[in-house]
């Protein structure tokens, strides 16, 4: 998505008490196109599909979460 409009989006999922939830982490990247591609490549190298990430969950609303990236 970042190549099209400047947004970098990381989708994640987590499971608690047998229920699966999902969320997204978003970052707006402001830079020139070549720099933008470079940043996207660095992040996708660091976070390939299947990478485990730490997720903080609101104990009062388990579907509310924030990924620590």
C-alpha positions in Angstrom: 0.0 0.0 0.0 2.8 2.4 0.7 3.9 2.5 -2.9 0.5 3.8 -3.9 -0.3 6.4 -1.3 2.3 6.6 1.5 0.7 4.3 4.0 2.5 1.3 5.3 0.1 -1.2 6.9 1.1 -4.3 8.9 -1.8 -6.8 9.5 -1.5 -9.1 12.5 -3.7 -11.6 14.3 -3.7 -13.0 17.8 -5.6 -15.6 19.8 -6.9 -15.4 23.3 -9.0 -18.0 25.1 -9.6 -19.8 21.9 -10.9 -16.7 20.0 -8.9 -15.2 17.1 -8.7 -11.5 16.7 -6.9 -9.3 14.2 -5.6 -5.7 13.9 -3.6 -3.4 11.8 -0.6 -1.2 12.5 -0.3 1.9 10.2 2.4 4.4 9.5 2.3 7.3 7.1 5.6 7.5 5.2 6.4 10.9 3.8 9.4 10.9 1.4 10.4 10.7 -2.2 9.4 7.7 -4.2 12.8 6.1 -4.3 13.2 6.6 -0.5 9.7 5.3 0.0 10.6 2.1 -1.8 13.7 1.7 0.2 11.8 2.1 3.5 9.2 -0.4 2.5 11.9 -2.9 1.5 13.6 -2.5 4.9 10.4 -3.0 6.8 9.3 -6.0 4.8 12.7 -7.6 5.2 12.5 -7.0 9.0 8.8 -8.2 9.2 8.2 -11.0 6.7 4.8 -12.8 6.7 4.6 -15.0 9.8 6.9 -13.0 12.0 5.8 -13.0 15.7 5.2 -9.6 17.1 4.3 -8.4 20.6 0.6 -7.2 20.8 -0.9 -5.3 23.8 -4.5 -6.1 24.4 -7.1 -4.1 26.3 -8.2 -6.5 29.0 -11.7 -4.9 29.0 -12.1 -5.2 25.2 -10.0 -8.1 23.9 -10.6 -7.0 20.3 -8.8 -3.7 21.0 -5.0 -4.1 20.5 -1.8 -2.4 19.6 1.1 -4.1 17.9 4.6 -3.1 19.2 6.6 -2.7 16.1 
